[in-house]
Amino acid sequence: MHEKILGAIKQFDTIIIHRHVRPDPDALGSQCGLGTMLQESFPEKKIYMVGYNEPSLAYLHVMDEIDDATYEEALVIVCDTANQERVCDQRYTKGKQLIKIDHHPNEDPYGDIVWVDTTSSSTSELIYEFYLYGKDKGLTLSKEAARLILAGIVGDTGRFLFPNTSAKTLHYASELVGVGVEFPALYDEMYKTNERIARLNGYILQNFTMTEEGAAYVKLTKEVLEQFDVLPSQASGVVGALGNIEGLKAWVLFLEEKDVIRVRLRSKGPVINTLAMRYNGGGHPMASGAKAFSWEEADRIFADLREVCK
């Protein structure tokens, strides 16, 4: 698979890289880590990284703006995106060839070349493995590309605390730091918290409900989000607030938007992605997302989560 992807990259003069909507550090880390690496490895090629700019992740990279004509005769690579509907910038189908690189369960195997490895901690980890394969075949890794890749790995492993962290993950992180990444500076950017988010964290800790099965939930209504002056996209970052509660097995954060309730599911053991799939979502066994279209449906999701925890 490495050989097929590198061969395609060498074949095309224009390469456009996408990732998923509502990006997290792994989405941008894999997308822009790969893009930066290719720009430095093949300066004669036109390499673009597209999608809307998420203000909270501006410290990682600023996206390129391109017109539709750029996709003609282009190679398109989509990183860290399990389902086609979640690709940010739906022009991704307009290229000549499409590659999918991901670590989520391959429920939607789109693309001409599909590289999915669910054993990897993150898609950024896969990008670093791709570099290791190609470092003697034309690929170079700068400090900036290493910073982006490391940010993705750190983000998706929860600072190496999540069960998806392997010995290989830690080894790769060590090598990336060895490239010259300023680890403390990266952490400062990734985990700094503004006052509004800090106060919302306090609200979550004071208002969560936990059942005897070890399931918990918090409802962040539009009124609560307005009270703390926090956008739903920003509030997604506080889903881990309950992670250290003793006796907790799995939990859900409900985020009310204009016409949908975002469902953020997390687990310490019970498999929850099958539950997410029943409610317009999916994801990893221990970290998934879904959608509800009423508070009654949200209540059903939590009832099902209680059954999972049993």
C-alpha positions as CSV (number, residue, x, y, z in Angstrom):
1,M,0.0,0.0,0.0
2,H,2.9,2.4,0.8
3,E,4.3,1.7,-2.6
4,K,1.0,2.3,-4.4
5,I,0.5,5.6,-2.6
6,L,4.1,6.8,-3.2
7,G,3.8,5.8,-6.9
8,A,0.6,7.8,-7.3
9,I,2.2,10.8,-5.6
10,K,5.2,10.7,-8.0
11,Q,2.9,10.3,-11.0
12,F,0.8,13.5,-10.4
13,D,1.9,17.1,-10.7
14,T,-1.1,18.5,-8.6
15,I,-2.0,16.9,-5.3
16,I,-5.0,18.1,-3.1
17,I,-5.4,16.9,0.4
18,H,-8.7,16.9,2.4
19,R,-9.8,15.9,5.9
20,H,-13.0,15.7,7.8
21,V,-15.4,18.5,9.0
22,R,-15.1,19.8,12.5
23,P,-11.4,18.9,12.5
24,D,-9.3,17.8,15.5
25,P,-5.5,17.8,15.8
26,D,-5.3,14.4,14.1
27,A,-7.3,15.6,11.1
28,L,-5.1,18.6,10.6
29,G,-1.9,16.8,11.7
30,S,-2.3,14.0,9.1
31,Q,-3.6,16.3,6.3
32,C,-1.0,19.1,6.8
33,G,1.8,16.9,8.0
34,L,1.5,14.9,4.8
35,G,1.0,18.0,2.7
36,T,4.0,19.8,4.2
37,M,6.2,16.7,3.8
38,L,5.2,16.5,0.1
39,Q,5.8,20.2,-0.5
40,E,9.3,19.8,0.9
41,S,10.0,16.5,-0.8
42,F,8.7,17.5,-4.3
43,P,9.0,21.3,-4.6
44,E,8.2,21.1,-8.3
45,K,4.7,19.8,-7.6
46,K,1.6,21.8,-6.6
47,I,0.5,20.6,-3.2
48,Y,-2.7,22.0,-1.6
49,M,-4.4,21.4,1.8
50,V,-8.1,22.5,1.7
51,G,-11.1,22.8,4.0
52,Y,-12.4,25.6,6.2
53,N,-10.1,27.2,8.8
54,E,-10.9,26.1,12.4
55,P,-9.9,29.1,14.5
56,S,-8.9,27.0,17.5
57,L,-6.5,25.0,15.4
58,A,-4.9,28.0,13.5
59,Y,-1.6,27.4,15.3
60,L,-1.3,24.2,13.3
61,H,-1.9,25.3,9.7
62,V,-3.9,27.7,7.5
63,M,-5.8,26.1,4.6
64,D,-5.3,26.9,0.9
65,E,-8.0,28.3,-1.3
66,I,-8.3,26.8,-4.8
67,D,-10.8,26.9,-7.6
68,D,-12.6,24.0,-9.2
69,A,-10.2,23.9,-12.2
70,T,-7.4,22.9,-9.9
71,Y,-8.9,19.5,-9.5
72,E,-8.6,18.6,-13.2
73,E,-5.9,15.9,-13.6
74,A,-5.2,16.1,-9.8
75,L,-4.5,13.4,-7.2
76,V,-6.8,13.8,-4.2
77,I,-6.0,12.3,-0.8
78,V,-8.5,12.3,2.0
79,C,-7.0,11.8,5.5
80,D,-8.7,10.7,8.7
81,T,-12.3,10.6,7.3
82,A,-14.3,7.4,7.6
83,N,-17.4,8.5,5.7
84,Q,-17.7,10.4,2.5
85,E,-20.4,12.7,3.9
86,R,-17.8,14.0,6.5
87,V,-15.2,15.0,4.0
88,C,-14.6,18.8,4.4
89,D,-15.1,20.4,1.0
90,Q,-17.1,18.0,-1.1
91,R,-15.1,18.7,-4.3
92,Y,-12.8,15.8,-3.3
93,T,-14.5,13.7,-6.0
94,K,-13.5,16.0,-8.8
95,G,-9.9,14.8,-9.1
96,K,-8.5,12.1,-11.4
97,Q,-7.6,9.7,-8.7
98,L,-8.7,9.4,-5.1
99,I,-6.8,7.9,-2.1
100,K,-8.2,7.3,1.4
101,I,-5.9,7.1,4.4
102,D,-7.6,6.5,7.7
103,H,-7.5,4.6,11.0
104,H,-11.3,4.5,11.6
105,P,-13.3,1.3,10.9
106,N,-13.7,1.1,7.1
107,E,-17.5,1.2,6.9
108,D,-17.3,3.3,3.8
109,P,-14.4,2.1,1.6
110,Y,-14.4,4.9,-0.9
111,G,-11.4,5.8,-3.2
112,D,-9.2,4.1,-5.8
113,I,-6.6,3.3,-3.2
114,V,-7.7,2.6,0.3
115,W,-5.2,2.4,3.2
116,V,-7.1,1.9,6.5
117,D,-5.3,0.5,9.6
118,T,-7.6,0.4,12.7
119,T,-4.7,-0.7,14.9
120,S,-3.0,2.6,14.5
121,S,-3.4,5.2,17.2
122,S,-4.1,7.9,14.7
123,T,-4.0,8.8,11.0
124,S,-1.0,11.0,11.8
125,E,0.8,7.8,13.0
126,L,0.1,6.3,9.6
127,I,1.6,9.4,7.9
128,Y,4.8,8.9,9.9
129,E,4.9,5.3,8.9
130,F,4.5,6.4,5.3
131,Y,7.5,8.7,5.7
132,L,9.6,5.8,7.2
133,Y,8.8,3.7,4.1
134,G,9.7,6.5,1.7
135,K,12.6,8.3,3.4
136,D,15.0,6.4,1.1
137,K,12.7,6.9,-1.9
138,G,12.5,10.7,-2.0
139,L,10.5,11.7,1.1
140,T,12.0,14.2,3.5
141,L,10.7,15.2,7.0
142,S,11.2,18.7,8.2
143,K,10.7,20.0,11.8
144,E,7.4,21.6,10.7
145,A,6.0,18.4,9.2
146,A,7.2,16.5,12.3
147,R,5.4,19.1,14.5
148,L,2.1,18.6,12.7
149,I,2.3,14.8,12.8
150,L,3.2,14.8,16.5
151,A,0.3,17.1,17.2
152,G,-2.1,14.6,15.6
153,I,-0.7,11.6,17.5
154,V,-0.8,13.5,20.8
155,G,-4.4,14.6,20.1
156,D,-5.8,11.2,19.3
157,T,-4.0,9.4,22.1
158,G,-5.1,12.0,24.7
159,R,-1.4,12.8,25.5
160,F,-0.6,9.1,25.4
161,L,-3.2,8.2,28.1
162,F,-5.8,6.4,25.9
163,P,-5.6,2.6,25.3
164,N,-4.8,3.2,21.6
165,T,-1.3,4.2,22.7
166,S,1.2,1.4,21.8
167,A,4.9,0.9,22.2
168,K,5.2,1.8,18.6
169,T,3.3,5.0,19.1
170,L,5.7,6.1,21.9
171,H,8.7,5.1,19.7
172,Y,7.4,7.2,16.8
173,A,6.7,10.2,19.2
174,S,10.3,9.9,20.5
175,E,11.7,10.0,16.9
176,L,9.5,13.0,16.0
177,V,10.7,14.9,19.0
178,G,14.2,14.0,17.9
179,V,13.6,15.8,14.6
180,G,13.5,19.0,16.7
181,V,9.9,19.5,17.6
182,E,9.6,21.9,20.6
183,F,7.4,19.6,22.7
184,P,6.5,22.0,25.5
185,A,5.6,24.7,23.1
186,L,3.3,22.3,21.1
187,Y,1.6,21.2,24.3
188,D,1.1,24.8,25.4
189,E,-0.8,25.5,22.2
190,M,-2.8,22.3,22.2
191,Y,-4.0,22.4,25.8
192,K,-4.3,26.0,26.8
193,T,-7.8,26.7,28.0
194,N,-9.6,30.1,27.9
195,E,-11.8,31.2,30.7
196,R,-15.1,30.4,29.1
197,I,-14.1,26.8,28.4
198,A,-12.7,26.4,31.9
199,R,-16.0,27.6,33.4
200,L,-18.0,25.2,31.1
201,N,-15.8,22.4,32.3
202,G,-16.9,23.3,35.9
203,Y,-20.5,23.3,34.8
204,I,-20.1,19.8,33.3
205,L,-18.5,18.5,36.5
206,Q,-21.3,19.9,38.6
207,N,-24.2,18.9,36.4
208,F,-23.4,15.4,35.0
209,T,-25.8,12.5,35.8
210,M,-24.3,9.0,36.5
211,T,-26.2,5.8,36.9
212,E,-25.5,2.6,38.8
213,E,-24.4,0.9,35.5
214,G,-21.5,3.3,35.3
215,A,-23.0,5.4,32.5
216,A,-23.1,9.2,32.6
217,Y,-24.4,12.1,30.5
218,V,-24.4,15.9,30.4
219,K,-26.8,18.0,28.3
220,L,-25.4,21.2,26.9
221,T,-28.4,23.0,25.6
222,K,-28.3,26.1,23.4
223,E,-29.1,28.1,26.4
224,V,-26.2,26.7,28.4
225,L,-23.8,27.3,25.6
226,E,-25.0,30.8,25.2
227,Q,-24.6,31.3,29.0
228,F,-20.9,30.4,28.7
229,D,-20.5,32.1,25.3
230,V,-19.1,28.9,23.8
231,L,-19.7,27.6,20.3
232,P,-20.7,23.9,19.9
233,S,-17.5,23.3,18.0
234,Q,-15.5,24.6,20.9
235,A,-17.6,22.6,23.4
236,S,-16.6,19.4,21.7
237,G,-13.2,19.7,23.3
238,V,-14.6,19.3,26.8
239,V,-15.9,15.8,26.2
240,G,-13.1,14.3,28.3
241,A,-14.0,16.3,31.4
242,L,-15.6,13.2,33.0
243,G,-12.9,10.8,32.2
244,N,-11.4,10.5,35.6
245,I,-14.7,9.9,37.6
246,E,-14.4,6.7,39.7
247,G,-16.7,4.0,38.6
248,L,-17.5,5.5,35.2
249,K,-17.5,3.1,32.3
250,A,-18.8,5.2,29.5
251,W,-20.3,8.7,29.0
252,V,-22.0,10.9,26.5
253,L,-22.0,14.7,26.0
254,F,-25.1,16.1,24.2
255,L,-24.4,19.4,22.3
256,E,-27.5,21.2,21.0
257,E,-27.1,23.0,17.8
258,K,-29.6,24.8,15.6
259,D,-31.2,21.7,14.0
260,V,-29.3,18.8,15.5
261,I,-28.0,17.5,18.8
262,R,-24.4,16.4,18.5
263,V,-23.6,13.2,20.4
264,R,-20.1,12.7,21.8
265,L,-19.6,9.2,23.2
266,R,-16.5,8.1,25.2
267,S,-15.8,4.8,26.9
268,K,-13.2,3.2,29.3
269,G,-14.1,-0.3,28.1
270,P,-17.5,-1.0,26.7
271,V,-17.6,-0.9,22.9
272,I,-19.7,2.2,21.8
273,N,-19.2,2.6,18.1
274,T,-21.9,0.1,17.3
275,L,-24.3,2.2,19.4
276,A,-23.2,5.3,17.5
277,M,-23.9,3.6,14.2
278,R,-27.5,3.1,15.2
279,Y,-27.9,6.9,15.5
280,N,-26.4,8.4,12.4
281,G,-22.8,8.1,13.5
282,G,-19.8,5.9,14.0
283,G,-16.2,6.0,15.1
284,H,-13.7,4.1,17.2
285,P,-14.7,1.4,19.8
286,M,-13.9,3.8,22.6
287,A,-14.6,7.2,21.0
288,S,-17.5,7.8,18.7
289,G,-19.9,10.5,17.5
290,A,-23.6,10.4,16.5
291,K,-26.6,12.7,16.0
292,A,-30.0,13.0,17.6
293,F,-32.8,15.2,16.3
294,S,-34.8,15.6,19.6
295,W,-34.1,15.4,23.3
296,E,-36.4,12.3,23.3
297,E,-34.0,10.6,20.9
298,A,-31.1,11.8,23.1
299,D,-32.7,10.1,26.1
300,R,-33.0,6.9,24.1
301,I,-29.3,7.0,23.2
302,F,-28.5,7.3,26.9
303,A,-30.8,4.4,27.8
304,D,-29.0,2.3,25.2
305,L,-25.7,3.4,26.6
306,R,-26.8,2.1,30.0
307,E,-27.6,-1.3,28.5
308,V,-24.1,-1.3,26.9
309,C,-22.5,-0.6,30.3
310,K,-24.5,-3.5,31.9
